[in-house]
Amino acid sequence: MAQGANSALLSEEAQQLPLPNERKPKIILDERGLLDVPFLVLTVLLVTIGVIMMFSASYARAYELKGNSTYYFARQAIFAVVGIGMMLFVSRINYQIWRGASLLVLLAAVFFLLLVPVIGTTENGAKRWLNLGFMSFQPSELAKLAIILSFASLMSTYREKMQTFRYGVLPFAAILIVICGLLMLERHFSGIIIMLVIGATMMFLGGVQVRWFVIGGALFAIFAVVYLKTMGYASERVTAWRDPASDPSDAGYQILQSLYSIGSGGLMGLGLGRSRQKYLYLPEEHNDYIFSIVCEELGFVGALVIILLFILLIVRGYWIAMHARDRFGALTAAGISTLLAVQVFFNIGVVTNFLPATGISLPFFSYGGTALLLQLFEMGIVLSVSRQNDNKML
């Protein structure tokens, strides 16, 4: 009892001092504290499942296009290993460095978006990629992170002025107008929606008055109507979403094949590797529509487990944001968690025909090395925030 009383009197710093022969863990400890282990485990688990499912979904397409059934899997696995290592490295960097670098990240995103209409490459009928020779990437992915970091930085600076138009609305609206305007040149309507959702969420968390959201929502509704009327491909997607069977060989083909795949899985699925739709029936089976293959092979139960893992990861991200030691860390972690939630919701909504086709990939699952690296980079920032939380990680 005496020993217990004495130990209770020790300062927090003294209790954290290592014993002479105690070995420090190499991964989860740094000079500031513990990273959030549940968030780390959930991320690695989803990436691992994603790589396995990507291989299962892609080997028929890889053999048909590349003559090597492991082509997509090998590349994705390498990016996954490198990405996890990068995530752990980024988690050890004080996240405040990204506050100072937020303007540079924003300028870089705008610069790359400006290059897309000039030297961008076209894939699947859309000109949204830049080819760097050794890899290609979508600048819109970087723009999402740029909005999160720049908004969090400005909101931390203008904390007491967020109720005013000059500081609470004008700079954020200007950033969104520039980014979304450049995305319009790419005809990337789904990307515009994601940018606006992220921006609106962060502005709400930052304390912007509700009336500005009403005005912004009305303006977006007008924009959406005009956009759908003037962009033929967008209206075709809405028509295919409302009635896929009206054009089963063209506009409705992909969603019909996706629904066939989901329905074939039933409750428990056909078994890992036993999908039939991936044999060149379902387009983009290893990319945007990989969740359809998940449903076919793992069934309703398997798909539900993966959705639950995503939910747990997103909720944990918000938990980290709520316990951040400063405003910038809280807004950054919340913004990244919102981005993850929106992309998962949009992708699963599309493959189940709950939403019109958007071209949004499923994080950690869809094929794309640079996208996976950036997603794990973002997870590393959230883990960095968790290291400096004042509260214990539960």
JOLINZI-V988921 format. One record per residue. N is the residue number from 1. RES is the residue in one small letter. PSI is psi in radians with two decimals (999 if undefined). D_FIRST is the distance of its C-alpha to the first C-alpha in Angstrom with 2 decimals. Layout:
# JOLINZI-V988921
N,RES,PSI,D_FIRST / N,RES,PSI,D_FIRST
This chain:
# JOLINZI-V988921
1,m,-0.67,0.00 / 2,a,-0.74,3.81 / 3,q,-0.70,5.43 / 4,g,-0.72,5.04 / 5,a,-0.72,6.22 / 6,n,-0.74,8.65 / 7,s,-0.54,9.94 / 8,a,-0.42,10.65 / 9,l,-0.19,12.76 / 10,l,2.50,14.81 / 11,s,2.80,18.27 / 12,e,-0.68,19.72 / 13,e,-0.68,22.17 / 14,a,-0.65,19.74 / 15,q,-0.41,17.87 / 16,q,-0.15,21.36 / 17,l,2.35,22.42 / 18,p,2.64,23.17 / 19,l,2.77,21.97 / 20,p,-0.70,24.88 / 21,n,0.18,25.86 / 22,e,2.31,25.02 / 23,r,2.34,28.19 / 24,k,2.33,28.83 / 25,p,2.45,30.45 / 26,k,-0.40,34.08 / 27,i,-0.84,34.76 / 28,i,0.00,32.00 / 29,l,2.46,30.61 / 30,d,-2.94,32.49 / 31,e,-0.29,31.89 / 32,r,-0.55,31.19 / 33,g,-2.86,28.93 / 34,l,2.46,29.06 / 35,l,2.93,32.21 / 36,d,1.82,32.26 / 37,v,-0.77,32.10 / 38,p,-0.72,33.49 / 39,f,-0.74,36.46 / 40,l,-0.81,37.10 / 41,v,-0.76,36.99 / 42,l,-0.72,39.28 / 43,t,-0.86,41.71 / 44,v,-0.66,42.00 / 45,l,-0.77,42.35 / 46,l,-0.70,45.16 / 47,v,-0.74,46.92 / 48,t,-0.83,46.82 / 49,i,-0.69,48.20 / 50,g,-0.74,50.72 / 51,v,-0.71,52.08 / 52,i,-0.80,52.47 / 53,m,-0.57,54.28 / 54,m,-0.67,56.40 / 55,f,-0.79,57.62 / 56,s,-0.68,58.41 / 57,a,-0.40,60.26 / 58,s,-0.26,62.11 / 59,y,-0.51,63.50 / 60,a,-0.80,66.75 / 61,r,-0.69,67.46 / 62,a,-0.71,66.47 / 63,y,-0.65,68.85 / 64,e,-0.65,71.63 / 65,l,-0.63,71.37 / 66,k,-0.22,70.01 / 67,g,0.21,70.95 / 68,n,1.93,67.34 / 69,s,-0.31,65.06 / 70,t,0.18,61.88 / 71,y,-0.98,63.17 / 72,y,-0.68,61.07 / 73,f,-0.81,58.02 / 74,a,-0.76,58.01 / 75,r,-0.76,58.31 / 76,q,-0.66,55.64 / 77,a,-0.70,53.21 / 78,i,-0.80,53.72 / 79,f,-0.61,53.14 / 80,a,-0.78,49.99 / 81,v,-0.82,48.48 / 82,v,-0.72,49.54 / 83,g,-0.71,48.34 / 84,i,-0.71,44.81 / 85,g,-0.74,44.66 / 86,m,-0.69,45.97 / 87,m,-0.79,43.45 / 88,l,-0.65,40.55 / 89,f,-0.81,42.29 / 90,v,-0.57,42.93 / 91,s,-0.34,39.31 / 92,r,-0.11,38.39 / 93,i,2.35,40.90 / 94,n,2.10,39.90 / 95,y,-0.25,41.63 / 96,q,-0.35,42.91 / 97,i,-0.51,45.62 / 98,w,-0.32,47.26 / 99,r,-0.75,47.63 / 100,g,-0.50,49.84 / 101,a,0.01,51.65 / 102,s,-0.69,52.24 / 103,l,-0.69,55.77 / 104,l,-0.71,56.70 / 105,v,-0.71,55.52 / 106,l,-0.79,57.57 / 107,l,-0.67,60.64 / 108,a,-0.72,60.36 / 109,a,-0.76,60.21 / 110,v,-0.72,63.27 / 111,f,-0.82,65.12 / 112,f,-0.65,64.60 / 113,l,-0.60,65.57 / 114,l,-0.51,68.75 / 115,l,-0.43,69.56 / 116,v,-0.87,69.38 / 117,p,-0.35,72.76 / 118,v,-0.94,74.37 / 119,i,0.20,73.13 / 120,g,2.76,70.83 / 121,t,2.64,71.28 / 122,t,2.25,72.00 / 123,e,2.30,70.05 / 124,n,0.62,70.67 / 125,g,0.08,73.13 / 126,a,2.36,70.75 / 127,k,1.54,70.82 / 128,r,0.03,67.16 / 129,w,2.65,66.28 / 130,l,2.27,66.65 / 131,n,2.03,67.41 / 132,l,0.17,66.00 / 133,g,-1.05,67.68 / 134,f,-0.22,64.60 / 135,m,2.86,63.08 / 136,s,2.68,63.80 / 137,f,2.79,61.58 / 138,q,2.03,61.85 / 139,p,-0.41,61.41 / 140,s,-0.50,60.41 / 141,e,-0.73,57.08 / 142,l,-0.60,56.40 / 143,a,-0.60,57.65 / 144,k,-0.82,54.92 / 145,l,-0.64,52.20 / 146,a,-0.72,54.27 / 147,i,-0.76,54.33 / 148,i,-0.86,50.56 / 149,l,-0.76,49.84 / 150,s,-0.71,52.64 / 151,f,-0.78,51.82 / 152,a,-0.68,48.12 / 153,s,-0.83,49.13 / 154,l,-0.69,51.71 / 155,m,-0.52,49.50 / 156,s,-0.60,46.81 / 157,t,-0.75,49.54 / 158,y,0.55,51.25 / 159,r,-0.76,48.14 / 160,e,-0.05,49.49 / 161,k,0.22,53.03 / 162,m,-0.24,52.62 / 163,q,-0.16,54.34 / 164,t,2.74,57.57 / 165,f,-0.69,60.28 / 166,r,-0.71,60.69 / 167,y,-0.46,57.13 / 168,g,-0.27,55.69 / 169,v,-0.88,58.61 / 170,l,-0.90,61.28 / 171,p,-0.63,59.52 / 172,f,-0.68,57.85 / 173,a,-0.68,61.11 / 174,a,-0.76,62.96 / 175,i,-0.79,60.66 / 176,l,-0.67,60.97 / 177,i,-0.74,64.75 / 178,v,-0.87,65.18 / 179,i,-0.84,63.00 / 180,c,-0.59,64.45 / 181,g,-0.71,67.96 / 182,l,-0.59,67.67 / 183,l,-0.50,66.33 / 184,m,-0.59,69.41 / 185,l,-0.45,71.53 / 186,e,-0.07,69.74 / 187,r,0.80,70.26 / 188,h,1.26,66.52 / 189,f,-0.71,66.03 / 190,s,-0.64,62.75 / 191,g,-0.67,61.37 / 192,i,-0.76,62.47 / 193,i,-0.77,60.65 / 194,i,-0.77,57.39 / 195,m,-0.78,57.72 / 196,l,-0.68,58.39 / 197,v,-0.79,55.49 / 198,i,-0.83,53.04 / 199,g,-0.78,54.56 / 200,a,-0.70,54.58 / 201,t,-0.80,50.96 / 202,m,-0.64,49.78 / 203,m,-0.65,52.05 / 204,f,-0.79,50.59 / 205,l,-0.50,47.03 / 206,g,-0.22,48.27 / 207,g,0.35,49.48 / 208,v,2.52,53.24 / 209,q,2.51,55.09 / 210,v,-0.57,55.84 / 211,r,-0.49,59.59 / 212,w,-0.47,59.88 / 213,f,-0.62,58.60 / 214,v,-0.80,61.31 / 215,i,-0.79,63.93 / 216,g,-0.69,62.65 / 217,g,-0.68,62.59 / 218,a,-0.74,66.18 / 219,l,-0.70,67.32 / 220,f,-0.66,65.69 / 221,a,-0.74,67.37 / 222,i,-0.77,70.72 / 223,f,-0.76,70.04 / 224,a,-0.73,69.05 / 225,v,-0.81,72.25 / 226,v,-0.73,74.44 / 227,y,-0.80,72.68 / 228,l,-0.53,73.10 / 229,k,-0.58,76.73 / 230,t,-0.47,77.63 / 231,m,1.85,75.65 / 232,g,-0.70,77.29 / 233,y,-0.60,74.59 / 234,a,-0.75,71.96 / 235,s,-0.58,74.14 / 236,e,-0.68,74.85 / 237,r,-0.67,71.15 / 238,v,-0.73,70.79 / 239,t,-0.77,73.79 / 240,a,-0.59,72.38 / 241,w,-0.73,69.05 / 242,r,-0.62,70.79 / 243,d,1.43,73.02 / 244,p,-0.57,72.39 / 245,a,-0.18,75.12 / 246,s,-0.41,77.74 / 247,d,1.21,77.87 / 248,p,-0.32,76.36 / 249,s,-0.08,77.90 / 250,d,-1.66,76.95 / 251,a,-0.61,74.68 / 252,g,0.01,72.96 / 253,y,-0.87,72.82 / 254,q,-0.77,69.36 / 255,i,-0.59,67.59 / 256,l,-0.78,69.47 / 257,q,-0.61,68.41 / 258,s,-0.76,64.82 / 259,l,-0.63,64.96 / 260,y,-0.75,66.58 / 261,s,-0.80,63.73 / 262,i,-0.78,61.04 / 263,g,-0.55,62.91 / 264,s,-0.44,63.40 / 265,g,-0.53,59.68 / 266,g,-2.59,59.16 / 267,l,-0.83,55.77 / 268,m,-0.11,54.55 / 269,g,2.90,56.93 / 270,l,-0.25,59.51 / 271,g,2.59,57.01 / 272,l,2.20,55.99 / 273,g,-0.02,59.17 / 274,r,0.26,61.51 / 275,s,2.48,62.51 / 276,r,-0.55,66.27 / 277,q,-0.40,66.51 / 278,k,-0.17,65.30 / 279,y,1.03,68.53 / 280,l,0.28,70.20 / 281,y,-0.80,70.48 / 282,l,2.02,67.69 / 283,p,2.61,68.10 / 284,e,0.64,65.05 / 285,e,-0.42,63.10 / 286,h,0.08,60.80 / 287,n,-1.88,60.51 / 288,d,-0.50,60.62 / 289,y,0.47,61.01 / 290,i,-0.48,58.46 / 291,f,-0.46,56.48 / 292,s,-0.71,59.55 / 293,i,-0.64,59.24 / 294,v,-0.80,55.52 / 295,c,-0.68,56.54 / 296,e,-0.70,59.34 / 297,e,-0.60,57.36 / 298,l,-0.18,53.93 / 299,g,-3.07,55.17 / 300,f,-0.70,53.75 / 301,v,-0.84,50.36 / 302,g,-0.75,50.07 / 303,a,-0.67,51.31 / 304,l,-0.67,48.84 / 305,v,-0.76,45.92 / 306,i,-0.72,47.13 / 307,i,-0.72,47.55 / 308,l,-0.69,44.01 / 309,l,-0.73,42.71 / 310,f,-0.76,44.69 / 311,i,-0.78,43.33 / 312,l,-0.71,39.71 / 313,l,-0.76,40.49 / 314,i,-0.80,42.25 / 315,v,-0.71,39.55 / 316,r,-0.64,36.91 / 317,g,-0.74,39.21 / 318,y,-0.61,39.36 / 319,w,-0.75,35.58 / 320,i,-0.72,35.39 / 321,a,-0.73,38.10 / 322,m,-0.46,36.31 / 323,h,0.23,33.20 / 324,a,2.64,35.25 / 325,r,-0.14,34.52 / 326,d,2.95,38.21 / 327,r,-0.72,41.41 / 328,f,-0.79,43.18 / 329,g,-0.71,40.45 / 330,a,-0.81,40.19 / 331,l,-0.65,43.98 / 332,t,-0.84,44.45 / 333,a,-0.69,41.92 / 334,a,-0.70,43.38 / 335,g,-0.75,46.90 / 336,i,-0.70,46.30 / 337,s,-0.67,44.66 / 338,t,-0.74,47.66 / 339,l,-0.78,50.07 / 340,l,-0.78,48.49 / 341,a,-0.76,48.60 / 342,v,-0.75,52.23 / 343,q,-0.71,53.45 / 344,v,-0.78,51.86 / 345,f,-0.79,53.27 / 346,f,-0.78,56.71 / 347,n,-0.87,57.01 / 348,i,-0.62,55.99 / 349,g,-0.64,58.11 / 350,v,-0.85,61.13 / 351,v,-0.38,60.95 / 352,t,0.06,60.64 / 353,n,0.42,63.49 / 354,f,-0.50,61.35 / 355,l,2.72,62.40 / 356,p,2.75,65.52 / 357,a,2.32,65.39 / 358,t,-0.35,63.63 / 359,g,0.43,63.21 / 360,i,2.25,59.44 / 361,s,2.87,57.55 / 362,l,2.05,54.32 / 363,p,2.40,51.46 / 364,f,-0.19,50.23 / 365,f,-0.86,52.90 / 366,s,2.59,56.35 / 367,y,2.40,58.17 / 368,g,1.81,58.16 / 369,g,-0.81,56.49 / 370,t,-0.62,56.48 / 371,a,-0.73,55.22 / 372,l,-0.72,52.32 / 373,l,-0.77,51.50 / 374,l,-0.68,51.51 / 375,q,-0.74,49.35 / 376,l,-0.54,46.70 / 377,f,-0.78,47.06 / 378,e,-0.69,46.23 / 379,m,-0.59,43.18 / 380,g,-0.65,42.08 / 381,i,-0.75,42.37 / 382,v,-0.71,40.15 / 383,l,-0.61,37.54 / 384,s,-0.71,37.87 / 385,v,-0.72,37.13 / 386,s,-0.52,34.02 / 387,r,-0.55,32.71 / 388,q,0.22,32.77 / 389,n,2.54,31.35 / 390,d,-0.46,28.77 / 391,n,2.75,26.99 / 392,k,2.56,25.03 / 393,m,2.18,27.32 / 394,l,999,26.62
